[in-house]
Amino acid sequence: MLPEFHINNRRRLIQKLHGSVFASTAHTVIQKTKDTNYPFRQDSNFWYLTGINEPNCILVIDSGGQEHLFIPQVTKAHTTWLDGGLSITEAQQKSGIQHVHYLTQKAAIIKNILGNTTEVLMPQNRKDSFFTHALNPAHSKFKRALKRYGVKKINDATPILDELRVIKTEPEIKQLATVTAFTEATLESSMEHIANFKSEQDVEAYITAEFIRHQFTHGYDPIVAGGNNAFMLHYTANNQTIAKNTAVLVDVGAEQDYYSADVTRMLEFGTMSEEYQHVKQLVAELQKFIISYLKPGTTPMEIAKAFRQELLKALKILKLLDDSAELKDTYEYCPHGFGHFLGLDVHDAGDYSQPLKENMVFMAEPGLYVAEWGVAVRLEDAYLITKQGCIKLTEVLE
């Protein structure tokens, strides 16, 4: 993204701050082993506002809307052993922020910015229920520093940033469409090589090679789940042999410039059973049903209820549930939601209780997991909300 993208994001944020002091922290580097680190991935909110892909930086916007960026000073030891690092001038050019300082100056400058202010707005860490650790350790460290500077209360700026991020700008829509189109093309080409794939690793290796060859990375750990492995929604071992007459669920997303696709397809190895064909057809029909609801004014929560009602009817027709079954019983056959927002995070910012609006990007992701038949099918595609309804996201490239 060009610096103008991040400048405009900050401008829109400042309009919503109403004179409050705002702060946001970059991610820090996480140690993996004694002398290696995990791959660095910037905090999404920080990148959205600055375009800076370096760890341990801090953004502060004062009550008058003046922007300050604090960066680590690059040492000779750093340049000897590591890549990355920015000079003051480089940080100014990348972010469009004129007041760039080294971290060694932060205490004095931030205390001056705060003055008598005792409250600061700052996006809060959001932990997923599956994880027990904080998403960004640097966030907690800076909160402690703010308290040393006299801040008494740190208010959550996450809802403000979510409101900005959920409506996609033209560059974001184009980037999301680009990574989605490439992911779809890679999955289509993988089907032409099915005869060469003997294991889940073979499928993953082919997709990964295509991503790297075209300068994309994985937006998340790829899911390549053959047979019963597809019943584990986030299966990532990808290490089993593929049996004959088996379907392999592939859920992958190419990422470039911080925006990732999220696409799920079924690769079919051999002749599929009649039960599989029934489930596959039903999932395709459920996706069409979801798409019919993706339009301005409808809330994702309303769509979720309608999806469950439609799924319940289908499961009764298939005799998988009897006439006494209720909506809650459908979770046995589809334990996940019907879709999600897409953006800087694969499951992106967005309020599911609020109506969809133009230029939101939403996934249609029905799945059906029938243990008694040994069949699991999921289908996932991205859609752009338009004035009248929605279009498949990749259509914006046509």
C-alpha positions in Angstrom: 0.0 0.0 0.0 1.1 3.6 -0.7 1.7 5.9 2.3 -1.4 7.8 1.3 -3.5 4.8 2.4 -2.1 4.9 5.9 -2.3 8.7 6.0 -5.9 8.6 5.1 -6.6 5.9 7.8 -5.0 8.1 10.5 -7.0 11.1 9.2 -10.3 9.3 9.6 -9.2 8.0 13.0 -8.4 11.5 14.3 -11.9 12.7 13.3 -13.3 10.1 15.7 -10.9 10.7 18.6 -12.5 14.1 19.6 -9.3 15.4 21.2 -8.4 12.2 23.1 -4.7 11.0 23.1 -4.3 7.8 21.2 -1.6 5.2 21.2 -0.9 1.9 19.4 2.0 -0.5 19.6 3.7 -2.6 17.0 4.2 -6.3 17.7 7.5 -7.5 19.2 9.7 -10.3 18.0 8.9 -13.6 19.8 11.7 -16.0 20.6 11.3 -19.5 19.2 14.4 -21.3 20.4 17.7 -20.3 21.9 18.9 -18.3 18.9 15.9 -18.2 16.5 12.7 -16.2 16.4 9.2 -16.9 15.1 8.5 -15.1 11.8 7.5 -11.5 12.5 4.0 -10.4 11.6 3.0 -6.8 12.4 0.0 -5.9 14.6 -2.9 -5.4 12.1 -4.1 -2.1 13.7 -0.6 -0.7 13.8 0.1 -1.6 10.2 -3.2 -0.2 9.1 -2.3 3.2 10.7 1.4 3.4 9.8 2.5 1.0 7.1 5.5 0.2 9.3 6.6 -3.5 9.2 9.1 -3.3 12.0 8.8 -4.5 15.6 8.8 -2.5 18.8 7.5 0.7 17.4 4.9 3.0 19.0 2.4 5.4 17.5 1.1 8.3 19.6 -1.4 10.9 18.4 -1.8 13.9 20.7 -5.0 15.8 21.6 -4.4 18.2 18.8 -4.1 15.4 16.2 -0.3 15.6 15.8 1.2 12.3 15.1 4.4 10.9 16.7 6.1 7.6 15.7 8.8 6.0 17.9 11.2 3.5 16.3 14.2 1.5 17.5 17.6 2.9 16.5 19.4 0.6 14.2 22.7 -0.5 15.6 25.8 -1.9 13.9 25.2 -5.2 15.6 21.7 -5.3 14.1 22.9 -4.6 10.6 25.6 -7.2 11.0 23.3 -10.0 12.0 19.8 -9.1 10.9 17.8 -7.5 8.1 15.2 -4.8 8.6 15.4 -1.6 10.6 14.5 1.9 9.5 16.2 5.3 9.7 14.2 8.3 10.7 13.9 9.4 7.0 12.8 5.9 5.9 10.1 5.8 8.6 8.8 9.2 7.5 8.6 8.2 3.9 6.8 4.9 4.6 4.3 6.2 7.1 3.8 9.8 6.0 4.4 10.8 9.7 6.8 13.8 10.1 7.5 13.5 13.8 9.6 10.4 14.0 11.7 9.8 17.1 13.9 7.0 18.5 12.5 5.0 21.3 15.2 6.3 23.7 13.3 9.7 23.5 9.8 8.3 24.2 9.5 8.9 27.9 10.3 12.6 27.7 8.2 13.2 24.6 5.2 11.2 25.7 5.1 12.8 29.1 5.1 16.2 27.3 2.3 15.0 25.0 0.2 13.8 28.0 0.6 17.0 30.1 -2.2 16.7 32.6 -4.1 14.1 30.6 -4.7 10.9 32.7 -6.7 9.0 30.1 -5.5 7.4 26.8 -7.3 5.6 24.0 -5.5 2.4 22.9 -6.7 -0.7 21.0 -6.8 -3.6 23.4 -5.6 -7.1 22.9 -8.3 -9.5 21.8 -7.7 -13.1 22.8 -9.4 -15.9 21.1 -11.1 -18.4 23.4 -8.7 -21.1 22.0 -5.6 -19.3 23.3 -4.4 -18.4 26.8 -1.7 -15.9 25.8 -1.9 -12.3 24.8 -1.7 -11.5 21.1 0.8 -8.7 21.5 3.3 -8.7 24.5 4.5 -5.2 23.5 1.0 -3.9 24.2 1.1 -4.8 27.9 4.6 -3.5 28.3 3.6 -0.1 26.9 0.5 0.1 29.1 2.8 -0.3 32.1 4.9 2.5 30.8 1.9 4.8 30.4 1.0 4.2 34.0 4.5 5.3 35.0 3.9 8.4 33.0 0.8 9.2 35.1 -2.0 7.7 33.0 -4.8 6.5 35.2 -7.2 5.0 32.7 -6.7 3.3 29.3 -9.9 3.2 27.3 -10.4 0.7 24.5 -10.0 2.1 21.0 -10.8 -1.2 19.3 -14.4 -0.4 18.4 -13.3 2.8 16.7 -10.7 1.0 14.6 -13.1 -1.9 13.9 -15.6 0.6 12.5 -12.9 2.0 10.2 -11.4 -1.3 9.1 -14.7 -3.1 8.4 -15.5 -0.8 5.4 -12.9 -1.6 2.8 -11.3 1.1 0.6 -10.7 0.6 -3.1 -7.0 -0.4 -2.6 -8.0 -3.0 0.0 -10.8 -4.4 -2.1 -8.4 -4.8 -5.1 -5.7 -6.4 -2.9 -8.2 -8.9 -1.3 -9.5 -9.7 -4.8 -6.0 -10.3 -6.1 -5.0 -12.7 -3.3 -8.3 -14.5 -3.6 -8.1 -14.9 -7.4 -4.6 -16.3 -7.1 -5.6 -18.8 -4.3 -8.6 -20.0 -6.4 -6.3 -20.4 -9.5 -3.8 -22.3 -7.5 -6.5 -24.7 -6.2 -7.8 -25.2 -9.7 -4.4 -26.0 -11.0 -3.8 -28.4 -8.2 -6.7 -30.4 -9.4 -4.8 -31.0 -12.7 -2.0 -32.6 -10.7 -4.1 -35.0 -8.5 -2.5 -38.0 -10.1 0.9 -36.9 -8.6 -0.4 -36.4 -5.1 0.0 -39.4 -2.8 -0.3 -37.6 0.5 -1.6 -34.5 2.2 2.0 -33.2 2.3 2.2 -33.5 -1.5 -0.9 -31.2 -1.9 0.5 -28.7 0.6 3.9 -28.7 -1.0 2.4 -28.0 -4.5 0.3 -25.1 -3.1 3.2 -23.6 -1.1 5.6 -23.8 -4.0 3.1 -21.9 -6.2 2.6 -19.3 -3.5 6.3 -18.7 -3.1 7.0 -18.8 -6.9 4.5 -15.9 -7.3 5.7 -14.0 -4.2 2.8 -14.9 -1.9 2.9 -16.4 1.5 0.3 -18.4 3.5 -2.1 -16.1 5.4 -2.6 -18.9 7.9 -1.5 -22.5 8.4 -2.9 -24.5 5.5 -5.5 -27.1 6.1 -5.1 -30.2 3.9 -7.4 -32.8 5.4 -8.1 -36.1 3.7 -11.0 -38.4 4.8 -11.9 -38.3 8.4 -9.2 -35.6 9.1 -11.7 -33.1 7.6 -13.9 -33.5 10.7 -11.2 -31.6 12.6 -12.0 -28.0 11.5 -8.5 -26.6 12.0 -6.5 -29.8 11.1 -3.0 -28.7 10.1 -0.9 -31.9 10.5 -1.2 -32.5 6.8 0.9 -35.7 7.1 -1.4 -38.6 6.1 -1.5 -40.7 3.0 -4.5 -40.1 0.7 -6.6 -43.2 0.3 -8.3 -44.1 -3.0 -11.8 -42.7 -3.5 -11.3 -40.0 -0.9 -12.1 -36.3 -0.8 -9.5 -33.9 0.6 -10.7 -30.7 2.2 -8.2 -27.9 1.3 -8.6 -24.6 3.2 -5.8 -22.1 2.2 -5.2 -18.4 1.6 -2.5 -16.6 -0.2 -1.3 -13.5 1.5 0.4 -10.4 0.1 1.0 -7.0 1.6 -0.9 -8.1 4.8 -4.1 -9.1 3.1 -5.0 -12.8 3.0 -7.5 -14.8 1.0 -9.6 -17.6 2.6 -10.7 -20.3 0.2 -11.9 -23.8 0.8 -12.3 -26.5 -1.9 -12.7 -30.2 -2.1 -10.2 -32.2 -4.1 -11.6 -35.6 -5.2 -9.3 -38.6 -5.5 -11.2 -41.3 -7.4 -14.9 -42.1 -7.4 -16.9 -40.4 -4.7 -19.8 -42.1 -2.9 -23.4 -41.3 -3.4 -23.6 -39.9 0.2 -20.7 -37.6 -0.6 -22.4 -36.3 -3.7 -25.6 -35.6 -1.7 -23.6 -33.7 0.9 -21.6 -31.8 -1.7 -24.8 -30.7 -3.5 -26.4 -29.6 -0.2 -23.4 -27.5 0.8 -23.4 -25.8 -2.6 -27.1 -25.0 -2.1 -26.5 -23.7 1.4 -23.8 -21.4 0.0 -26.3 -20.0 -2.5 -28.8 -19.5 0.3 -26.2 -17.5 2.3 -25.3 -15.4 -0.7 -28.9 -14.4 -1.1 -28.8 -12.8 2.3 -25.5 -10.9 1.8 -26.8 -7.4 1.2 -26.9 -4.0 3.0 -29.3 -3.9 5.9 -29.1 -7.5 6.9 -27.1 -8.4 10.0 -24.8 -11.5 10.1 -26.7 -12.6 13.2 -29.9 -12.6 11.2 -28.2 -14.6 8.5 -26.8 -17.1 11.0 -30.3 -17.8 12.3 -31.7 -18.2 8.7 -28.8 -20.5 7.8 -29.5 -22.7 10.8 -33.2 -22.9 9.9 -32.4 -23.9 6.3 -29.8 -26.4 7.5 -32.3 -27.9 9.9 -34.8 -28.5 7.0 -32.1 -30.1 4.9 -30.9 -32.4 7.6 -34.5 -33.6 8.2 -35.0 -34.3 4.5 -31.8 -36.3 4.5 -33.2 -38.2 7.6 -30.1 -37.2 9.6 -32.4 -35.5 12.1 -36.0 -36.4 12.9 -39.0 -34.1 13.0 -38.5 -33.3 16.7 -35.0 -31.8 16.1 -34.3 -28.1 17.0 -31.8 -25.5 15.7 -29.3 -26.4 18.3 -29.1 -30.0 17.0 -27.7 -28.7 13.7 -24.3 -27.9 15.4 -23.6 -31.6 15.4 -23.4 -31.5 11.6 -22.0 -27.9 11.3 -20.2 -26.7 14.4 -18.9 -23.5 12.9 -20.6 -20.3 11.6 -21.8 -19.6 8.1 -19.1 -17.0 7.4 -17.0 -14.1 8.7 -15.6 -10.8 7.8 -12.3 -10.8 5.7 -9.6 -8.2 5.8 -6.2 -7.6 7.5 -7.1 -10.5 9.8 -8.5 -13.6 8.1 -11.4 -13.4 10.6 -11.5 -9.6 10.4 -12.9 -6.8 12.5 -16.7 -6.4 12.4 -19.8 -6.4 14.5 -22.1 -9.3 13.7 -25.0 -7.6 15.3 -24.8 -4.6 13.0 -26.2 -4.4 9.4 -23.9 -5.2 6.5 -22.9 -2.1 4.5 -21.5 -1.4 1.0 -17.8 -2.3 0.6 -17.7 -4.8 3.5 -16.1 -8.2 2.5 -17.8 -11.3 3.9 -17.3 -15.0 3.5 -19.9 -17.6 2.7 -18.6 -20.7 4.4 -21.1 -23.5 4.8 -19.9 -26.9 5.8 -21.6 -30.3 6.6 -19.9 -33.0 8.6 -21.8 -36.3 8.6 -19.9 -38.7 10.8 -22.3 -41.6 10.2 -21.6 -41.4 6.5 -17.9 -40.6 6.9 -18.4 -37.5 4.8 -17.2 -33.9 5.5 -17.6 -31.1 3.0 -16.9 -27.4 3.2 -17.1 -24.6 0.6 -15.8 -21.1 1.1 -15.8 -18.0 -1.0 -15.5 -14.2 -0.5 -18.2 -11.7 -1.5 -18.1 -7.9 -1.7 -21.2 -6.2 -0.4 -22.6 -3.8 -3.0 -25.4 -1.2 -2.9 -28.0 -3.7 -4.0 -26.6 -7.1 -2.8 -23.2 -8.7 -3.3 -20.8 -9.9 -6.0 -18.1 -12.5 -5.9 -15.0 -10.6 -4.7 -12.9 -11.6 -7.7 -15.3 -10.0 -10.1 -13.8 -6.6 -9.3 -10.7 -7.6 -11.3 -12.7 -8.3 -14.4 
